[in-house]
Structure formats: structure tokens, C-alpha cells
Amino acid sequence: MRRIRRTLPLVLLVAACTPSQKPGAPPPAAVALPVVIQGANLRPVEDERRGYGTKTARLTMQRLRKLGVNTISVLMEGRMRAVDDPRIQTPDRDEIDAVHQALLDANEMGFATVLVPHIYIADGTWRGRIELGDDELREDWWASYETFIGQAAGVAAATGTSMLSIGVELRALSAQPDTNRRMRRLAANVRRDYAGALTYHANWDEAESVAFWEAVDFAGVNGYYPLLPDPIRGAEINARRLTTLSRIAERPVVVLEVGYRSSPLSHVKPWAWPDEVEPLVDHPSQARAWAAVLTHWLHAEGVRGLLVWVVPTDPDDPASEPAHGFNPLNKPAEQVIGRVFSNE
């Protein structure tokens, strides 16, 4: 774990020199996490002129503020070539600068912030399948992962980020006996340089079996639970499951991601990506799922709040996401979310 101790000071130095901060300036104070987290995951569009840290992204955050959003989640991407690749390629300087600026912008606007370092695998494999059965490969991967999370912790510390995730959907790894020890040690090392809250993004079918909840402050879950037999009853059933998770973890639960496509029956397999389903548009289906979940999850016992998946930095650009995708803005779901978040 000494790699984190070597990495963090370098990252802090780099992050402190972005255009919005004078060299050597202290980081801004973190905005406290709200009593009820009403958040949105902000995803950058591919055009860097409208991505993180741009005027377009700031205008989108202003729009989200009017909708009642009080917490912004920013994504930071590490990359692997394949599921057995022992090396995580960390973001380059331009990517780090953009993430840094997005967090500063959100903080300045009064949002609580969440930094989410997640892994993208180039061949399309889901990160939850990372296992690395070979001992040497696994040791190399964990060393690389510690560096990646150390980089994220440096950015979080330098930007007054409210909460940092130490992992996203590492489902196969979290089932391995040594992961509990590794994640606890990782969290302890991160806390030496980052004073904010910690969480972990457990997959919806992983969360109850996570063994290292004591190492973080909030039990995070990506809540793509099937809403069966229908959205209302499914939301009720899974609200009870979230309450149970809070008791198991002995921590408040935050649903760090939840979203529904604007496509038929999106509540049945909400985890499916738009390119995995027929490109049929059904805005009312998305709105019904959101109405059910917000009604039953937002104030469920043991649940601190939830964050919408997903809002592009330029939600008005048709190229940012297909019409049957997750973005709820400019659709009936936007009004549903706004009414609940604004207590109307």
C-alpha cells in the first residue's frame, strides 16, 4: 500500500495547478452531504468543448439545481485492455484537469460532490467480471488499482470533494477472500490524505455480500434492481431490500446509480445498455419507473438518498445519447424527478 503514499502527493501537486486555482492555493471546503441526497451522475460528452469543466457543463448543473438536485457525481475513468489485463491505465493530464474543474465548478455552485473512479474495459467486458485467478497477475492488478485510487483521492482532496468511491461494481473480486483485507487497507491509506466520506459502488446483486462495509462511511449500491412484477410493487419490494442492506452494512445506504431507459419494459432489465435493446422509444415507461422508485426509495428507512443515472454534460445534444437512452431530461421523467426533488 505504500504506492498510494508515493502517488498522492504528486497528484495533489498536479491537481492544485489547474487554471481555476492559483498554485499553492488551499482546496475549497467540502460541501456537506445533504440530509437527503438528491443527486445526478454527470457524464461528459465526447466533445471536450462541451465536457467537464466547460460552460456547457456549468449550464447543465444550473439546470439540475433548478430541478432540485443537490449533489453532483463526476466520473473518472481508468482503462484496461481486457478483463485479465493486470495494468490499469490511469487518466491523462487533460482528463484529470477536466474532472478537477468539474468538481470545483460543482462545489462553487453549492453542490455536494461525489468522485467516482471506475474501470472501463476496452473489449466491452463488464468490470464485475474481473477475477484474475493467477496470483502474480492479481498482485500486479491490485498494485495498479491502488495507484488509480490514489490518483482519485488526490483529486478529491484538492477539490473539496464531499465523497469518494473506492470502487465500482467489482463483483467477482469482492467475492474473493483477500479482497476484504485489501479494500480495508486501501480505505485506511486513502483516509491519510483525504478527509471526506468514503463509499463503494456495489452492484445491486452484490451489495448484501460485501464484507468490507466497515471500511467506508456509506453503503453504496448501483440500484438496477428489476422492478417486478410491476414498477410499483417492484419498487416497494426493493425499498425493503435497501433497508435490509442498511442493517447488514450498519451504514446508511446511498443508491449511487439508478436509471431507466426510455424504452419499453426498461424496469425489467434496467441494467441493459441502450445498444443491447431494440431502439424503441417509450418515454412514459421511463417516467412510470421513476415515479415508483422516487416514491418508495428516497425516504425509505436507512436510505440517505439516490443519484440519477445519467445526465450528459450537454443533454440537449441528440448525439450525446440515443433517444431510448437513460437521460431523463427533455422527457416526461424530468418533470417527475423535478416534482419529487423540489417537494412539489
C-alpha positions in Angstrom: 0.0 0.0 0.0 3.0 2.3 0.0 2.3 3.1 -3.6 -0.7 5.3 -2.5 1.6 7.2 -0.2 4.0 7.8 -3.0 1.3 8.7 -5.6 -1.0 11.0 -3.6 1.4 14.0 -3.1 2.3 14.0 -6.8 -1.3 14.1 -7.8 -2.1 16.8 -5.3 0.6 18.9 -6.7 -0.7 18.4 -10.3 -4.3 19.0 -9.3 -3.5 22.2 -7.4 -2.1 23.8 -10.6 -5.3 23.7 -12.8 -6.4 27.0 -14.3 -9.1 27.7 -11.8 -6.8 27.6 -8.8 -3.6 29.5 -8.1 -0.6 27.4 -7.4 -0.4 26.6 -3.7 -4.0 27.8 -3.0 -5.7 25.7 -0.4 -8.5 23.4 -1.6 -12.1 24.6 -1.1 -14.1 23.4 1.8 -16.2 20.4 1.0 -20.0 21.0 0.8 -21.6 18.7 3.4 -23.6 15.8 2.1 -27.3 16.7 2.4 -29.6 15.0 4.8 -31.5 13.7 1.8 -29.2 13.2 -1.2 -30.9 14.1 -4.4 -28.2 13.7 -6.9 -27.3 13.3 -10.6 -24.4 11.5 -12.3 -23.0 13.9 -14.7 -21.3 12.2 -17.7 -19.1 14.1 -20.1 -20.0 14.1 -23.8 -17.2 13.1 -26.2 -16.7 16.6 -27.5 -14.3 18.1 -24.9 -15.6 21.6 -25.7 -18.8 20.6 -24.0 -17.5 18.1 -21.5 -16.4 18.5 -17.9 -15.2 21.9 -16.8 -16.9 23.8 -19.7 -19.5 26.5 -19.8 -22.0 23.9 -21.2 -21.4 21.6 -18.2 -21.9 24.5 -15.8 -25.2 25.5 -17.5 -26.4 21.9 -17.2 -25.5 21.9 -13.5 -27.5 25.2 -13.1 -30.4 23.4 -14.8 -30.1 20.5 -12.4 -30.1 22.9 -9.4 -33.5 24.2 -10.6 -34.7 20.7 -10.8 -33.9 20.2 -7.1 -30.6 18.3 -7.5 -28.2 19.0 -4.5 -25.4 16.5 -5.3 -23.3 16.0 -8.4 -21.4 12.9 -9.2 -18.4 13.1 -11.5 -16.8 10.1 -13.3 -13.1 9.4 -13.6 -12.1 6.6 -15.9 -9.3 4.0 -15.6 -8.9 1.7 -18.5 -8.0 -1.9 -19.0 -7.4 -3.7 -22.4 -9.1 -6.9 -21.3 -10.6 -8.5 -18.2 -7.2 -10.2 -17.5 -5.1 -7.1 -18.0 -3.0 -6.6 -14.9 -2.4 -2.9 -15.6 -5.0 -0.1 -15.2 -4.2 2.9 -17.4 -4.9 6.0 -15.4 -6.3 9.2 -16.9 -4.0 11.6 -18.7 -3.4 15.1 -17.6 -6.2 16.6 -19.7 -8.7 14.2 -18.3 -7.6 14.9 -14.8 -7.8 18.6 -15.3 -11.3 18.3 -16.7 -12.5 16.2 -13.8 -10.8 18.5 -11.4 -12.6 21.5 -12.9 -16.0 19.9 -12.9 -15.6 19.1 -9.2 -14.6 22.7 -8.4 -17.4 24.1 -10.5 -20.0 21.9 -8.7 -18.5 22.9 -5.3 -18.6 26.6 -6.1 -22.2 26.3 -7.1 -23.0 24.8 -3.7 -23.4 21.1 -4.7 -22.1 18.3 -2.6 -19.9 16.2 -4.9 -19.0 12.6 -5.4 -16.0 11.4 -7.3 -16.4 8.0 -9.0 -13.2 6.3 -10.2 -14.4 3.4 -12.3 -12.8 1.0 -14.7 -13.7 0.7 -18.4 -12.5 -2.4 -20.2 -11.8 -1.9 -23.9 -13.2 -5.2 -25.2 -16.6 -4.4 -23.7 -16.4 -6.8 -20.8 -18.2 -5.7 -17.6 -15.9 -4.7 -14.8 -17.8 -7.0 -12.5 -16.1 -10.0 -14.2 -12.6 -9.0 -13.2 -11.2 -12.0 -11.3 -7.5 -12.5 -12.0 -7.1 -16.1 -10.8 -3.4 -16.1 -11.3 -1.6 -14.9 -8.1 1.0 -12.9 -9.9 -1.5 -11.2 -12.1 -3.7 -10.4 -9.2 -0.8 -8.8 -7.2 0.1 -6.7 -10.2 -3.5 -5.6 -10.7 -4.0 -4.6 -7.1 -0.8 -2.5 -7.2 -2.1 -0.8 -10.3 -5.5 -0.3 -8.7 -4.0 1.2 -5.6 -2.3 3.8 -7.8 -5.5 4.6 -9.6 -7.5 5.1 -6.4 -4.6 7.1 -5.0 -4.8 9.4 -8.0 -8.5 9.8 -7.5 -8.0 10.5 -3.8 -5.5 13.3 -4.7 -8.1 14.9 -7.0 -10.8 14.6 -4.3 -8.6 16.1 -1.6 -7.6 19.0 -3.9 -11.1 19.9 -4.9 -13.1 19.7 -1.6 -15.0 16.7 -2.8 -17.7 15.5 -0.4 -17.4 11.8 -1.0 -15.1 9.4 -2.8 -15.8 5.9 -4.0 -13.1 3.3 -3.7 -14.5 1.0 -6.3 -17.3 0.4 -8.7 -19.1 -3.0 -9.3 -16.0 -5.2 -8.6 -18.5 -8.1 -8.1 -16.2 -11.0 -8.9 -13.3 -9.6 -6.9 -15.4 -8.7 -3.8 -16.3 -12.4 -3.5 -12.6 -13.3 -3.1 -11.4 -13.9 0.5 -8.4 -11.5 0.2 -10.5 -8.6 -1.1 -11.8 -7.7 2.3 -8.3 -7.2 3.7 -7.1 -5.3 0.6 -10.1 -2.9 0.5 -9.9 -2.2 4.2 -6.2 -1.4 3.9 -6.9 0.7 0.8 -9.5 2.8 2.6 -7.2 3.3 5.6 -4.4 4.6 3.3 -6.8 6.9 1.4 -8.0 8.4 4.6 -4.5 9.6 5.4 -4.7 12.2 2.6 -8.4 12.6 2.0 -10.8 13.8 4.8 -14.1 13.3 3.1 -16.6 10.4 3.2 -15.9 7.1 1.5 -18.2 4.7 -0.2 -18.1 1.7 -2.6 -20.5 1.2 -5.6 -21.7 -2.3 -5.1 -23.7 -3.9 -7.9 -27.3 -4.5 -7.0 -26.8 -8.2 -6.7 -23.5 -7.9 -4.8 -24.3 -5.5 -2.0 -25.5 -7.8 0.7 -22.4 -10.0 0.4 -19.8 -7.2 0.6 -17.5 -7.9 3.5 -15.7 -4.5 3.8 -18.6 -2.1 4.5 -17.0 -1.2 7.9 -14.1 0.4 5.9 -16.4 3.1 4.3 -18.9 5.5 5.6 -21.8 4.8 3.3 -23.0 1.5 1.7 -23.3 2.5 -1.9 -25.3 0.5 -4.4 -25.9 0.7 -8.1 -29.6 0.1 -7.8 -30.6 -1.5 -11.1 -32.9 -4.0 -9.4 -35.6 -5.4 -11.6 -38.9 -3.8 -10.7 -41.1 -6.9 -10.7 -43.9 -7.9 -11.0 -44.5 -4.2 -12.0 -42.8 -0.9 -11.2 -44.9 0.0 -8.2 -44.7 -3.4 -6.4 -41.1 -3.9 -7.5 -40.1 -0.5 -6.1 -41.8 -1.4 -2.8 -40.0 -4.8 -2.6 -36.6 -3.3 -3.3 -37.2 -0.4 -0.9 -37.3 -3.1 1.8 -34.2 -4.7 0.4 -32.4 -1.4 0.7 -33.5 -1.0 4.3 -32.2 -4.6 5.0 -28.9 -3.7 3.3 -28.5 -0.7 5.7 -28.9 -3.1 8.7 -26.5 -5.6 7.2 -23.8 -3.0 6.5 -24.6 -1.0 9.7 -24.3 2.1 7.4 -26.7 4.5 5.7 -27.3 3.4 2.1 -26.9 5.7 -0.8 -28.2 4.5 -4.2 -25.3 5.9 -6.2 -26.8 5.0 -9.5 -30.3 4.3 -10.6 -31.8 4.9 -14.0 -34.2 3.6 -16.6 -34.1 3.8 -20.4 -36.9 5.5 -22.4 -37.8 2.1 -23.9 -40.5 -0.5 -23.3 -40.2 -2.6 -20.1 -37.0 -0.8 -19.1 -37.9 -1.6 -15.5 -37.4 -5.4 -16.2 -33.7 -5.1 -17.1 -32.7 -1.6 -16.1 -29.0 -2.5 -16.3 -29.2 -3.2 -20.0 -27.3 -0.6 -22.1 -29.2 1.1 -24.9 -27.3 -0.7 -27.6 -28.3 -4.0 -26.1 -32.0 -3.5 -26.7 -34.2 -2.6 -29.6 -34.1 1.2 -30.3 -37.8 1.7 -29.4 -38.7 4.9 -27.6 -41.2 4.8 -24.7 -41.0 7.9 -22.6 -44.0 7.0 -20.4 -42.3 3.7 -19.4 -39.3 5.6 -18.1 -41.5 8.1 -16.3 -43.5 5.4 -14.5 -40.4 3.6 -13.3 -39.0 6.9 -11.9 -42.3 7.8 -10.2 -42.3 4.4 -8.5 -38.7 4.4 -7.3 -38.7 8.0 -6.1 -41.9 7.4 -4.1 -40.6 4.3 -2.4 -36.8 4.7 -2.2 -36.0 8.3 -1.5 -37.2 8.3 2.1 -37.0 4.5 2.9 -35.6 3.6 6.3 -31.8 3.5 6.2 -31.6 5.2 2.8 -29.8 8.6 2.7 -30.7 9.3 -0.9 -30.1 8.5 -4.6 -28.4 9.8 -7.7 -29.9 9.7 -11.2 -28.2 7.9 -13.9 -27.4 9.7 -16.1 -27.2 13.3 -17.3 -24.8 14.2 -20.1 -22.9 17.5 -19.8 -24.8 18.6 -22.9 -28.3 17.0 -22.5 -29.7 18.9 -25.4 -27.4 17.3 -28.0 -29.1 14.4 -29.7 -25.8 12.7 -30.2 -25.0 12.6 -26.5 -27.2 9.6 -26.0 -29.9 7.7 -28.2 -33.5 8.7 -27.8 -34.2 5.5 -25.9 -31.3 6.0 -23.5 -31.1 6.8 -19.8 -31.0 10.6 -19.9 -34.3 11.8 -18.3 -34.0 15.4 -19.3 -36.3 16.8 -22.1 -38.6 13.8 -21.4 -41.6 13.3 -19.1 -39.3 11.8 -16.5 -37.7 15.2 -16.0 -41.0 16.6 -14.6 -41.4 13.5 -12.4 -37.9 13.9 -10.9 -38.4 17.7 -10.6 -41.7 17.4 -8.7 -40.2 15.0 -6.2 -36.8 16.7 -5.7 -38.5 20.1 -5.4 -41.1 18.8 -3.0 -43.9 20.0 -5.2 
